[in-house]
Amino acid sequence: MVPGALAAACCAPLLREPITPAQAAELARLLKAVADPTRLRLVSMVAAHENAEACVCDLTEPLGLTQPTVSHHLKILVDVGIFAREKRGVWAFYTLVPGAMDALSALLSTSGQA
């Protein structure tokens, strides 16, 4: 077998551009935030509410956690840009940021499109 033919046989060409180091760092930050079962549930719960918006008071009982604990997890999700927070009176309401999970979705997609 010709040495060049061996390289061609085992080295498939890239179908799309791999992520950059900066993109990898940002995605790692996002993945670290959602790599917690409580935070994954929070994303799911907020997305399931009407207008993809929920008050912290709507989330404590279903999670079986105290308000300070839920607020801590929500703050982490706000800090990475998954949720936006709006204060209304004494309550804080959380909404999914449109497109916040798009980079993660694109990375995990097998469609070949970046």
C-alpha atoms as an extended CHARMM CRD file, in Angstrom:
* protein
*
       114  EXT
         1         1  MET       CA              0.0000000000        0.0000000000        0.0000000000  PROA      1               0.0000000000
         2         2  VAL       CA              1.2360000000        3.4900000000       -0.8410000000  PROA      2               0.0000000000
         3         3  PRO       CA              1.9400000000        5.6000000000        2.3310000000  PROA      3               0.0000000000
         4         4  GLY       CA             -0.2810000000        8.4570000000        1.0790000000  PROA      4               0.0000000000
         5         5  ALA       CA             -3.1420000000        6.0370000000        0.4450000000  PROA      5               0.0000000000
         6         6  LEU       CA             -3.0040000000        4.8620000000        4.0600000000  PROA      6               0.0000000000
         7         7  ALA       CA             -3.2820000000        8.4350000000        5.3270000000  PROA      7               0.0000000000
         8         8  ALA       CA             -6.2160000000        9.1040000000        3.0130000000  PROA      8               0.0000000000
         9         9  ALA       CA             -7.9730000000        5.9410000000        4.1630000000  PROA      9               0.0000000000
        10        10  CYS       CA             -7.7990000000        6.7040000000        7.8890000000  PROA      10              0.0000000000
        11        11  CYS       CA             -8.0790000000       10.4910000000        8.0110000000  PROA      11              0.0000000000
        12        12  ALA       CA            -11.5900000000       11.6090000000        7.1580000000  PROA      12              0.0000000000
        13        13  PRO       CA            -11.9040000000       15.2580000000        6.1370000000  PROA      13              0.0000000000
        14        14  LEU       CA            -13.6790000000       17.7200000000        8.4120000000  PROA      14              0.0000000000
        15        15  LEU       CA            -17.2710000000       18.3680000000        7.3950000000  PROA      15              0.0000000000
        16        16  ARG       CA            -17.4910000000       21.5860000000        9.3650000000  PROA      16              0.0000000000
        17        17  GLU       CA            -15.1910000000       23.9420000000       11.2060000000  PROA      17              0.0000000000
        18        18  PRO       CA            -14.4090000000       22.8070000000       14.7660000000  PROA      18              0.0000000000
        19        19  ILE       CA            -15.0160000000       25.2550000000       17.6030000000  PROA      19              0.0000000000
        20        20  THR       CA            -12.3330000000       27.7510000000       18.5350000000  PROA      20              0.0000000000
        21        21  PRO       CA            -10.5940000000       27.8080000000       21.9150000000  PROA      21              0.0000000000
        22        22  ALA       CA            -12.7420000000       30.8140000000       22.9370000000  PROA      22              0.0000000000
        23        23  GLN       CA            -15.9310000000       29.0190000000       21.9020000000  PROA      23              0.0000000000
        24        24  ALA       CA            -14.8060000000       25.9100000000       23.8070000000  PROA      24              0.0000000000
        25        25  ALA       CA            -14.2000000000       27.9670000000       26.9460000000  PROA      25              0.0000000000
        26        26  GLU       CA            -17.6480000000       29.5760000000       26.7190000000  PROA      26              0.0000000000
        27        27  LEU       CA            -19.3830000000       26.2590000000       26.0420000000  PROA      27              0.0000000000
        28        28  ALA       CA            -17.5200000000       24.6490000000       28.9420000000  PROA      28              0.0000000000
        29        29  ARG       CA            -18.8260000000       27.4220000000       31.1980000000  PROA      29              0.0000000000
        30        30  LEU       CA            -22.3710000000       26.7720000000       29.9570000000  PROA      30              0.0000000000
        31        31  LEU       CA            -22.0160000000       23.0000000000       30.3200000000  PROA      31              0.0000000000
        32        32  LYS       CA            -20.6490000000       23.3860000000       33.8490000000  PROA      32              0.0000000000
        33        33  ALA       CA            -23.7110000000       25.4370000000       34.7710000000  PROA      33              0.0000000000
        34        34  VAL       CA            -26.2030000000       22.9110000000       33.4100000000  PROA      34              0.0000000000
        35        35  ALA       CA            -24.2490000000       19.8500000000       34.5880000000  PROA      35              0.0000000000
        36        36  ASP       CA            -26.2240000000       19.8940000000       37.8100000000  PROA      36              0.0000000000
        37        37  PRO       CA            -29.5120000000       17.9610000000       38.0810000000  PROA      37              0.0000000000
        38        38  THR       CA            -31.2770000000       20.7960000000       39.9060000000  PROA      38              0.0000000000
        39        39  ARG       CA            -30.2540000000       23.3660000000       37.2960000000  PROA      39              0.0000000000
        40        40  LEU       CA            -31.2980000000       21.0480000000       34.4520000000  PROA      40              0.0000000000
        41        41  ARG       CA            -34.6840000000       20.6960000000       36.1260000000  PROA      41              0.0000000000
        42        42  LEU       CA            -34.9310000000       24.4700000000       36.5220000000  PROA      42              0.0000000000
        43        43  VAL       CA            -34.3060000000       25.0110000000       32.7980000000  PROA      43              0.0000000000
        44        44  SER       CA            -36.9620000000       22.4160000000       32.0020000000  PROA      44              0.0000000000
        45        45  MET       CA            -39.4490000000       23.8360000000       34.5180000000  PROA      45              0.0000000000
        46        46  VAL       CA            -39.1000000000       27.4340000000       33.3610000000  PROA      46              0.0000000000
        47        47  ALA       CA            -39.3900000000       26.3560000000       29.7210000000  PROA      47              0.0000000000
        48        48  ALA       CA            -42.5840000000       24.4530000000       30.5940000000  PROA      48              0.0000000000
        49        49  HSD       CA            -44.2800000000       27.4840000000       32.1900000000  PROA      49              0.0000000000
        50        50  GLU       CA            -46.5380000000       29.8180000000       30.2350000000  PROA      50              0.0000000000
        51        51  ASN       CA            -44.3980000000       32.2660000000       28.2170000000  PROA      51              0.0000000000
        52        52  ALA       CA            -41.3260000000       30.2960000000       29.4050000000  PROA      52              0.0000000000
        53        53  GLU       CA            -41.3380000000       32.4360000000       32.5410000000  PROA      53              0.0000000000
        54        54  ALA       CA            -41.5270000000       31.4310000000       36.1990000000  PROA      54              0.0000000000
        55        55  CYS       CA            -41.3630000000       33.0840000000       39.5670000000  PROA      55              0.0000000000
        56        56  VAL       CA            -38.9510000000       31.6600000000       42.0950000000  PROA      56              0.0000000000
        57        57  CYS       CA            -42.0310000000       30.9590000000       44.2340000000  PROA      57              0.0000000000
        58        58  ASP       CA            -43.2770000000       28.5820000000       41.4870000000  PROA      58              0.0000000000
        59        59  LEU       CA            -40.0730000000       26.5620000000       41.5980000000  PROA      59              0.0000000000
        60        60  THR       CA            -39.2990000000       25.9010000000       45.2570000000  PROA      60              0.0000000000
        61        61  GLU       CA            -42.0710000000       23.4250000000       46.0860000000  PROA      61              0.0000000000
        62        62  PRO       CA            -41.7210000000       21.2080000000       42.9780000000  PROA      62              0.0000000000
        63        63  LEU       CA            -37.9730000000       20.9840000000       43.6120000000  PROA      63              0.0000000000
        64        64  GLY       CA            -38.3780000000       20.4090000000       47.3420000000  PROA      64              0.0000000000
        65        65  LEU       CA            -35.7240000000       23.0250000000       48.0430000000  PROA      65              0.0000000000
        66        66  THR       CA            -35.6840000000       26.2500000000       50.0120000000  PROA      66              0.0000000000
        67        67  GLN       CA            -36.0020000000       29.6140000000       48.2860000000  PROA      67              0.0000000000
        68        68  PRO       CA            -32.3500000000       30.5700000000       48.9970000000  PROA      68              0.0000000000
        69        69  THR       CA            -31.1140000000       27.3090000000       47.4580000000  PROA      69              0.0000000000
        70        70  VAL       CA            -33.2880000000       27.7120000000       44.3620000000  PROA      70              0.0000000000
        71        71  SER       CA            -32.2050000000       31.3600000000       44.0510000000  PROA      71              0.0000000000
        72        72  HSD       CA            -28.5540000000       30.2690000000       44.1990000000  PROA      72              0.0000000000
        73        73  HSD       CA            -29.0670000000       27.8500000000       41.2890000000  PROA      73              0.0000000000
        74        74  LEU       CA            -31.0390000000       30.4600000000       39.3410000000  PROA      74              0.0000000000
        75        75  LYS       CA            -28.2410000000       33.0210000000       39.8230000000  PROA      75              0.0000000000
        76        76  ILE       CA            -25.7460000000       30.6120000000       38.2680000000  PROA      76              0.0000000000
        77        77  LEU       CA            -28.0550000000       30.1680000000       35.2520000000  PROA      77              0.0000000000
        78        78  VAL       CA            -28.4650000000       33.9500000000       34.9680000000  PROA      78              0.0000000000
        79        79  ASP       CA            -24.6940000000       34.4780000000       35.1880000000  PROA      79              0.0000000000
        80        80  VAL       CA            -24.0510000000       32.1810000000       32.1940000000  PROA      80              0.0000000000
        81        81  GLY       CA            -26.8200000000       33.8070000000       30.1630000000  PROA      81              0.0000000000
        82        82  ILE       CA            -29.3940000000       31.0160000000       30.1250000000  PROA      82              0.0000000000
        83        83  PHE       CA            -31.9650000000       32.9640000000       32.1410000000  PROA      83              0.0000000000
        84        84  ALA       CA            -32.8590000000       36.6220000000       32.4110000000  PROA      84              0.0000000000
        85        85  ARG       CA            -34.1210000000       37.8940000000       35.7730000000  PROA      85              0.0000000000
        86        86  GLU       CA            -36.7650000000       40.5560000000       36.3190000000  PROA      86              0.0000000000
        87        87  LYS       CA            -37.7090000000       41.8140000000       39.7790000000  PROA      87              0.0000000000
        88        88  ARG       CA            -41.4310000000       42.4890000000       40.3100000000  PROA      88              0.0000000000
        89        89  GLY       CA            -42.2260000000       43.6480000000       43.8070000000  PROA      89              0.0000000000
        90        90  VAL       CA            -40.7490000000       41.1120000000       46.2000000000  PROA      90              0.0000000000
        91        91  TRP       CA            -40.5520000000       38.3250000000       43.6170000000  PROA      91              0.0000000000
        92        92  ALA       CA            -38.0210000000       37.5850000000       40.9140000000  PROA      92              0.0000000000
        93        93  PHE       CA            -39.2180000000       36.1590000000       37.6130000000  PROA      93              0.0000000000
        94        94  TYR       CA            -36.9500000000       34.1450000000       35.3480000000  PROA      94              0.0000000000
        95        95  THR       CA            -37.2150000000       33.6880000000       31.5940000000  PROA      95              0.0000000000
        96        96  LEU       CA            -35.1580000000       31.7170000000       29.1300000000  PROA      96              0.0000000000
        97        97  VAL       CA            -32.8870000000       33.9540000000       27.0840000000  PROA      97              0.0000000000
        98        98  PRO       CA            -33.7490000000       33.3810000000       23.4070000000  PROA      98              0.0000000000
        99        99  GLY       CA            -30.9100000000       31.5510000000       21.6900000000  PROA      99              0.0000000000
       100       100  ALA       CA            -28.9980000000       30.8990000000       24.9250000000  PROA      100             0.0000000000
       101       101  MET       CA            -28.7110000000       27.1990000000       24.1910000000  PROA      101             0.0000000000
       102       102  ASP       CA            -28.1290000000       27.5290000000       20.4280000000  PROA      102             0.0000000000
       103       103  ALA       CA            -24.3400000000       27.1340000000       20.6030000000  PROA      103             0.0000000000
       104       104  LEU       CA            -24.7220000000       23.9640000000       22.6340000000  PROA      104             0.0000000000
       105       105  SER       CA            -27.3610000000       22.6530000000       20.2480000000  PROA      105             0.0000000000
       106       106  ALA       CA            -25.1600000000       23.3850000000       17.2290000000  PROA      106             0.0000000000
       107       107  LEU       CA            -22.2020000000       21.6250000000       18.8240000000  PROA      107             0.0000000000
       108       108  LEU       CA            -24.2380000000       18.5160000000       19.5620000000  PROA      108             0.0000000000
       109       109  SER       CA            -25.9980000000       18.4870000000       16.1890000000  PROA      109             0.0000000000
       110       110  THR       CA            -24.9730000000       15.7820000000       13.7460000000  PROA      110             0.0000000000
       111       111  SER       CA            -26.4410000000       17.5590000000       10.7480000000  PROA      111             0.0000000000
       112       112  GLY       CA            -23.0390000000       18.8070000000        9.5950000000  PROA      112             0.0000000000
       113       113  GLN       CA            -24.0460000000       22.4390000000        9.8240000000  PROA      113             0.0000000000
       114       114  ALA       CA            -22.2560000000       24.7620000000       12.2330000000  PROA      114             0.0000000000
